[in-house]
């Protein structure tokens, strides 16, 4: 997962989830369905994330929808000091913090920032 070709340009191809339960997202927002448990317990399979599409750069630590090797994924991103005073970004999942990787500023494609989560889980 180290070779990544990215830019900081906005990408309108985010896969929005048409939720049968939630109201349509406001303009500039999208719903993203969680399809893995890599960010559990924060986000689990079936959760729906509300994503702000106007955020196309990482300016602070947070959870973002990014493009990696042509795939749309949800990852935590931390801003770290990089080369020549420019920021670098540590990209990781909640369940595997130590298996993250660094991405330089010019190589990070941000599709949006996760603002809220709708957790729909069954209790037995």
N, C-alpha and C positions, 0 to 999 in steps of 0.2 A: 504494500500500500504506500510505498514511498514515492513513486513516480506520479506526479500530478501536474497537469497542465491547466492552469486556471487564470482568470483575470478578475478585475473588480467591476466589470460591467454588469448592469442588471440583466437578468435572464427571465423572460416571461414564461418559460416552459415549465414552471413549477407544477407538479401534479396535484391539483386541488381535489379534495375529497367531497363529493356531494352528499353531505350528511342527511339521512332521513329524519333525524331528531332535532338537529340544530337549525336555527334560522340561517338564511343565506348570509355569507360573510359580508361585512361592510366593504366598500370600495377600498382597494389597496391592501386587502387581507385575503388569506386563503386558509382552508382547512387541510391539514395533512394527517393521514391515517398512519398510526404507528404499526409497523409490521414485524418488529423484532423486540426482544427483551434486553438489548444491549445497554439501555439506559435505565433499566429497572433498579430501584423501585420508583424512580421519578416518573418515568413513562413506561407503560407496558403495552403489549399487543392489544389492539382494539381502542386505545386512547386516541382522541382526536385533538390535534394541536392547532391553535389559532396562530397564524404566522403573519407578521407585518412585512409586506413585500417592499415597502419603501426603504428598509434597511438593507443595503447592498455592500456594506463594509463592516468589519469588526472593529469597533472603537472601544469596546469594553468586554470584560469576561461575560459569557452568556451561553445560551443554547441557540444554535443557528441551524437552518436548513442550508446545507452546502452541496455543491456538485463535486463528486470525486469519481474520476475515471468514467464519466458519463452517467453516473448514478446519483440520484437525489437521496441524501442521507441526513439524519438529524444527529448532530454531535455537539458536545460541549467544546467551547473554544476559549483558551486563556491567552491574553496578550502577554508576551514575554519580551525582554530586550533582545534585539537581533544585531546583525552586523551593521557597522557604520551609523549607529544611532537609530536605525529604522526598526520598527517592531517586527517580531516574529510571532507566530501563533502555534500554540500547542493544541492539537486536535485529539480528543479522546472520548471514550464512552464512560458512563458512570460505573459500569460493572468491571471495566478493564482500564483503570486510570494509567497503569504502568505500561500499557501497550499502545499508547498514543504516539503521535509523530509530529514533527515540526513542519510548518509551511511558511514560506516567506510571504510578505505583504502582496507582492505582485502575482503570486501564484494561487491566491485564495479566491474561489468563486462563491460568493454568498448570495443565496437566493432569497433569504429573509430571516428575520429573527423571531423565535418562538416567544409569544407573549402570554398565552394562557393554555391550559390543558383541560379537556373534558374527559374525566375518568369514568368510564362505564364498566364497572366490574361486578361480577356476581358474588354474593356472599352465601356460603353454604352452611 
